Amino acid sequence: MGGRWLLSILIGVSLSLILTLQLRTEDVLHSNYRFDPWVAVLESQQHRMLGWKVSYSDDFFQPPDDPRTVEEKVDTTTSLSTVRPIVTSDTGTTTDLSTTRPLIRPMEVCGRRAPMPHHMDVHIKRKYEECPLLEQPPGHTTLLLLEGVETFGRMGNNLIEFLHSLQYAKDHDAVVGIMMGSWPVHLITDMWLAVYDGDIAGWRKFMEQSFCIRTFDNPEETKQYKKVIRMESRDLFMYTQEGPFNQYVQYQGKILRTLFRWYNNGIGLNMRKNPVKDMCSVLKAIFSNERHSAVYSVVHSRSLEGEPGLKLMRRIAKNVGCDPVAALDMTPEYVKAILEPLGML
């Protein structure tokens, strides 16, 4: 059950980060895999398509309940060449969007809409979707290589380490390289981007395009790069970004949203070829059909690894005067005393 609660916590953290990204847009978001019927209103005041509405017929695309994540889900009964999305301006001008980038629905996790305006999501996706370093010759490219299975900490730390590896590469004009079978591959497929129908090639292509990375089967493939950097996962965990903090938040938020658009729902396999779990299982079990609107709080209780945790809490208690064990015991009264003043009970 602890693992399931952790999945819910990560969902909550992701949606909270999404809320902080407040930017304007000039484009409509693009997905490599799946499309859904929806109506978009382009809101940018400077955009040449100001006030235009994009619409589709209800049967244009395959319903969003198709669980697969590693191949395009276009309705096979409807051809993109015969049914075309049309935008119409207030002046009556029409444009065929079938020749432009495809659309994607607004961000949702477990059926719950993310508290972020869709046009802001669109803008940030467009800003960071190009991968110019992947286009240049390996001999001119620096590679940050992630390999092995030894990591600093567990799932939460590992996610931070993956995020920081991408940030390090961005800050230092490098490309992240991931060795197949290494810790990032297991981290990602355990929670997101399950492999369906054994389509490893499709999975690798999507990973490379979505995160501007390279994947490798053996170390020999990396010898063609100008420089190969290897960092301990602890160093990645401790890495601090270079440049403005708001750009760091934008970029990291974009990575998180990319992952959570493809969270595992119980269908497909991870890289160990084990069936993946449903990240929404706790919400479904507790709230059933009300999970789309239920208000809830998640408390992550952990021991902080026994004696080291007790030692840490004693030091904190000495400095700030808090109870030395309450945060470890997490009794119901302790939890309620925190949540009630916040209106979260």
C-alpha positions as CSV (number, residue, x, y, z in Angstrom):
1,M,0.0,0.0,0.0
2,G,2.9,2.4,0.7
3,G,3.9,2.3,-2.9
4,R,0.4,3.1,-4.0
5,W,0.3,6.1,-1.7
6,L,3.6,7.3,-3.1
7,L,2.1,7.2,-6.6
8,S,-0.7,9.5,-5.4
9,I,1.7,11.8,-3.7
10,L,3.7,12.2,-6.9
11,I,0.5,12.9,-8.8
12,G,-0.3,15.7,-6.3
13,V,3.2,17.1,-6.5
14,S,3.2,17.1,-10.3
15,L,-0.1,18.9,-10.4
16,S,1.1,21.5,-7.8
17,L,4.2,22.2,-10.0
18,I,2.0,22.6,-13.0
19,L,0.1,25.4,-11.3
20,T,3.3,27.5,-11.0
21,L,3.9,27.8,-14.7
22,Q,2.1,31.0,-15.7
23,L,3.0,32.0,-19.2
24,R,1.2,33.0,-22.4
25,T,1.1,31.1,-25.7
26,E,1.1,31.4,-29.4
27,D,0.6,27.8,-30.5
28,V,-1.5,24.6,-30.0
29,L,0.1,21.6,-28.3
30,H,1.3,18.7,-30.2
31,S,1.3,15.0,-29.3
32,N,3.3,12.2,-30.9
33,Y,0.8,9.5,-29.9
34,R,-2.8,10.3,-29.2
35,F,-5.4,12.8,-30.2
36,D,-8.9,13.4,-28.8
37,P,-11.9,15.5,-29.9
38,W,-12.0,18.8,-28.2
39,V,-12.6,22.4,-28.8
40,A,-9.7,24.9,-28.4
41,V,-9.9,28.6,-28.3
42,L,-6.6,30.3,-29.1
43,E,-6.2,33.1,-26.6
44,S,-3.0,34.9,-27.4
45,Q,-3.7,38.6,-28.2
46,Q,-0.8,38.7,-30.6
47,H,-1.4,35.4,-32.4
48,R,-2.5,35.6,-36.0
49,M,-5.3,33.2,-35.3
50,L,-6.9,35.4,-32.5
51,G,-10.4,34.3,-31.8
52,W,-10.3,31.2,-34.0
53,K,-12.0,28.1,-32.8
54,V,-10.8,24.5,-33.6
55,S,-13.5,21.8,-33.7
56,Y,-13.8,18.1,-34.5
57,S,-16.7,15.8,-34.9
58,D,-17.3,13.5,-31.9
59,D,-16.3,10.4,-33.8
60,F,-13.1,11.9,-35.4
61,F,-10.6,10.2,-33.1
62,Q,-10.4,7.1,-31.1
63,P,-11.8,7.4,-27.6
64,P,-9.3,8.2,-24.8
65,D,-9.9,4.9,-22.9
66,D,-7.4,3.1,-25.2
67,P,-4.7,2.2,-22.6
68,R,-1.8,1.8,-25.0
69,T,1.1,4.3,-24.7
70,V,3.6,3.5,-27.4
71,E,1.9,3.8,-30.7
72,E,-0.4,6.3,-32.3
73,K,-4.1,5.9,-31.5
74,V,-5.9,7.3,-34.5
75,D,-9.3,5.8,-35.2
76,T,-8.7,3.2,-37.9
77,T,-12.2,3.7,-39.3
78,T,-11.6,7.3,-40.1
79,S,-8.9,8.6,-42.4
80,L,-7.1,11.8,-41.7
81,S,-7.2,12.4,-45.4
82,T,-11.0,12.4,-45.5
83,V,-11.9,14.1,-42.2
84,R,-10.1,17.3,-41.6
85,P,-10.1,19.7,-38.6
86,I,-11.1,23.2,-39.7
87,V,-10.5,26.5,-37.9
88,T,-12.9,29.4,-38.7
89,S,-12.0,33.0,-37.8
90,D,-14.6,35.6,-36.7
91,T,-14.2,37.1,-40.2
92,G,-15.2,33.8,-41.8
93,T,-11.7,32.7,-43.0
94,T,-11.1,29.0,-42.7
95,T,-7.9,27.0,-42.4
96,D,-7.3,23.3,-42.7
97,L,-5.3,22.1,-39.7
98,S,-4.6,18.6,-41.1
99,T,-1.5,20.1,-42.7
100,T,-0.3,21.6,-39.4
101,R,0.8,20.0,-36.1
102,P,-1.8,17.7,-34.4
103,L,-3.6,18.7,-31.2
104,I,-3.7,17.3,-27.8
105,R,-6.3,17.5,-25.0
106,P,-5.6,19.6,-21.9
107,M,-3.6,18.0,-19.2
108,E,-5.4,15.4,-17.0
109,V,-4.2,12.9,-14.5
110,C,-6.5,10.1,-13.3
111,G,-9.4,12.0,-15.0
112,R,-8.7,15.1,-13.0
113,R,-7.9,18.3,-14.9
114,A,-4.6,19.9,-14.0
115,P,-5.0,23.4,-12.5
116,M,-3.0,25.0,-15.3
117,P,-4.4,26.9,-18.3
118,H,-4.0,24.9,-21.4
119,H,-2.4,27.7,-23.4
120,M,0.4,28.0,-20.9
121,D,1.1,24.3,-21.2
122,V,1.2,24.7,-25.0
123,H,3.6,27.6,-24.9
124,I,6.1,25.8,-22.7
125,K,5.8,22.6,-24.7
126,R,6.6,24.5,-27.9
127,K,9.5,26.4,-26.2
128,Y,11.4,23.2,-25.3
129,E,10.4,20.7,-27.9
130,E,13.2,21.2,-30.3
131,C,16.3,19.0,-29.9
132,P,19.1,20.8,-31.9
133,L,21.9,18.8,-30.3
134,L,20.5,15.6,-31.6
135,E,21.0,16.9,-35.1
136,Q,24.7,17.5,-34.9
137,P,27.4,14.9,-35.4
138,P,28.3,12.8,-32.3
139,G,31.9,13.9,-32.7
140,H,30.8,17.4,-32.0
141,T,28.6,16.5,-29.1
142,T,29.1,16.1,-25.3
143,L,27.2,13.2,-23.7
144,L,26.1,12.9,-20.1
145,L,25.8,9.1,-19.7
146,L,23.4,7.5,-17.2
147,E,24.3,3.9,-16.6
148,G,24.2,1.1,-14.0
149,V,21.6,0.4,-11.4
150,E,23.2,2.0,-8.2
151,T,21.4,5.1,-7.1
152,F,21.3,7.6,-4.3
153,G,18.0,6.9,-2.5
154,R,14.8,5.4,-3.8
155,M,12.0,6.4,-6.2
156,G,11.6,10.0,-5.1
157,N,15.3,10.7,-5.2
158,N,15.7,8.9,-8.5
159,L,13.1,11.1,-10.1
160,I,14.9,14.2,-9.0
161,E,18.2,12.7,-10.3
162,F,16.6,12.1,-13.7
163,L,15.2,15.6,-13.8
164,H,18.5,17.1,-12.8
165,S,20.4,15.1,-15.4
166,L,18.3,16.7,-18.1
167,Q,18.8,20.1,-16.5
168,Y,22.6,19.6,-16.3
169,A,22.7,18.7,-20.0
170,K,20.6,21.7,-20.9
171,D,22.9,24.0,-18.8
172,H,26.1,22.6,-20.3
173,D,25.1,22.0,-23.9
174,A,25.2,18.3,-23.6
175,V,22.9,15.4,-24.5
176,V,21.7,12.9,-21.9
177,G,22.5,9.3,-22.9
178,I,20.7,6.5,-21.2
179,M,22.0,2.9,-21.2
180,M,19.2,0.5,-21.7
181,G,18.6,-1.6,-18.6
182,S,20.0,1.2,-16.3
183,W,18.2,2.9,-13.4
184,P,16.4,5.7,-15.4
185,V,14.8,3.1,-17.7
186,H,13.4,1.1,-14.8
187,L,12.3,4.3,-12.9
188,I,10.3,5.6,-15.9
189,T,8.7,2.4,-17.0
190,D,7.6,1.4,-13.5
191,M,5.4,4.5,-13.3
192,W,5.1,6.0,-16.7
193,L,5.4,5.0,-20.4
194,A,4.8,1.3,-20.1
195,V,5.9,-0.7,-23.1
196,Y,3.0,-2.1,-25.1
197,D,3.1,-5.1,-27.5
198,G,6.8,-5.4,-27.0
199,D,7.4,-2.2,-29.0
200,I,10.8,-1.3,-27.5
201,A,11.8,0.6,-30.7
202,G,8.7,2.8,-30.4
203,W,9.4,3.4,-26.8
204,R,13.0,4.4,-27.4
205,K,11.9,6.7,-30.3
206,F,9.3,8.5,-28.1
207,M,11.8,8.8,-25.2
208,E,14.4,10.4,-27.5
209,Q,12.0,12.8,-29.1
210,S,10.2,13.8,-25.9
211,F,13.3,14.4,-23.7
212,C,15.9,15.2,-26.3
213,I,18.1,12.2,-25.2
214,R,19.8,9.2,-26.7
215,T,19.5,5.6,-25.7
216,F,22.2,3.0,-26.1
217,D,22.5,-0.8,-25.9
218,N,26.2,-1.0,-25.1
219,P,29.1,1.4,-24.0
220,E,30.9,1.0,-27.4
221,E,28.2,3.2,-29.0
222,T,29.2,6.1,-26.8
223,K,32.8,6.2,-28.0
224,Q,31.9,8.2,-31.1
225,Y,31.0,11.3,-28.9
226,K,33.4,14.1,-28.4
227,K,33.2,13.8,-24.6
228,V,31.4,11.5,-22.3
229,I,30.5,12.7,-18.8
230,R,29.7,10.3,-16.0
231,M,28.2,11.6,-12.8
232,E,27.2,9.7,-9.6
233,S,23.5,9.8,-8.9
234,R,24.2,11.6,-5.6
235,D,25.9,14.4,-7.6
236,L,22.9,14.6,-9.9
237,F,20.6,14.8,-6.9
238,M,22.6,17.7,-5.4
239,Y,22.9,19.6,-8.7
240,T,21.7,23.2,-8.7
241,Q,20.6,24.8,-12.0
242,E,22.4,27.6,-13.7
243,G,20.5,30.5,-15.0
244,P,17.2,32.1,-13.9
245,F,15.0,30.1,-11.5
246,N,11.8,30.7,-13.5
247,Q,13.3,29.1,-16.6
248,Y,14.4,26.1,-14.4
249,V,10.8,25.7,-13.1
250,Q,9.4,26.0,-16.7
251,Y,11.7,23.3,-18.0
252,Q,11.4,20.9,-15.1
253,G,7.6,21.3,-15.2
254,K,7.5,20.5,-18.9
255,I,9.4,17.2,-18.2
256,L,7.0,16.3,-15.4
257,R,4.0,17.0,-17.5
258,T,5.4,14.9,-20.3
259,L,5.8,11.9,-17.9
260,F,2.3,12.4,-16.4
261,R,0.6,12.5,-19.8
262,W,1.7,8.9,-20.1
263,Y,1.3,7.5,-16.6
264,N,0.8,3.8,-16.3
265,N,-2.8,2.5,-16.0
266,G,-2.2,-1.2,-15.4
267,I,-1.7,-2.1,-19.1
268,G,1.7,-3.0,-20.6
269,L,5.0,-4.0,-19.2
270,N,8.0,-2.3,-17.6
271,M,11.5,-2.9,-18.8
272,R,11.8,-5.9,-16.5
273,K,8.9,-7.3,-18.5
274,N,6.6,-7.3,-15.5
275,P,3.1,-6.0,-15.7
276,V,2.8,-2.4,-14.6
277,K,0.5,-1.1,-11.9
278,D,-2.3,1.4,-12.2
279,M,-1.2,4.7,-10.8
280,C,-4.8,5.7,-10.2
281,S,-5.8,2.5,-8.3
282,V,-6.0,4.2,-4.9
283,L,-8.3,7.0,-6.2
284,K,-10.4,4.4,-8.0
285,A,-10.6,2.2,-4.9
286,I,-11.5,5.0,-2.4
287,F,-13.6,7.4,-4.5
288,S,-14.9,5.2,-7.4
289,N,-17.0,7.3,-9.8
290,E,-16.4,10.4,-7.6
291,R,-12.7,10.4,-8.1
292,H,-12.9,13.1,-10.8
293,S,-14.0,15.7,-8.2
294,A,-13.2,14.3,-4.8
295,V,-11.2,16.5,-2.5
296,Y,-8.6,14.6,-0.5
297,S,-5.2,14.9,1.2
298,V,-2.3,12.4,1.0
299,V,0.0,11.8,3.9
300,H,3.3,10.1,3.2
301,S,4.5,8.4,6.4
302,R,8.0,7.0,6.4
303,S,10.5,5.9,9.1
304,L,13.4,7.9,7.7
305,E,15.4,4.7,8.0
306,G,15.2,4.1,11.7
307,E,18.0,5.5,13.9
308,P,19.2,8.0,11.3
309,G,15.7,9.4,11.2
310,L,15.6,9.7,15.0
311,K,19.0,11.4,15.0
312,L,17.8,13.8,12.4
313,M,14.6,14.7,14.2
314,R,16.5,15.2,17.5
315,R,18.7,17.7,15.8
316,I,15.8,19.5,14.3
317,A,13.9,19.5,17.6
318,K,16.9,21.0,19.3
319,N,17.1,23.8,16.7
320,V,13.4,24.7,16.4
321,G,11.7,23.2,19.4
322,C,9.5,20.7,17.7
323,D,8.5,17.3,19.0
324,P,11.4,14.8,18.4
325,V,9.2,11.8,17.4
326,A,5.8,13.1,16.3
327,A,6.7,13.5,12.7
328,L,8.0,9.9,12.7
329,D,5.0,8.4,14.5
330,M,2.4,10.3,12.5
331,T,-0.5,9.5,14.9
332,P,-4.0,10.4,13.6
333,E,-4.3,13.3,16.1
334,Y,-1.0,14.7,14.8
335,V,-2.2,14.5,11.2
336,K,-5.6,16.0,12.0
337,A,-3.9,18.9,13.9
338,I,-2.0,19.8,10.8
339,L,-4.8,19.4,8.3
340,E,-7.7,20.9,10.1
341,P,-6.4,24.5,10.3
342,L,-5.8,24.3,6.6
343,G,-9.3,23.3,5.8
344,M,-8.1,20.0,4.4
345,L,-10.1,17.5,6.6
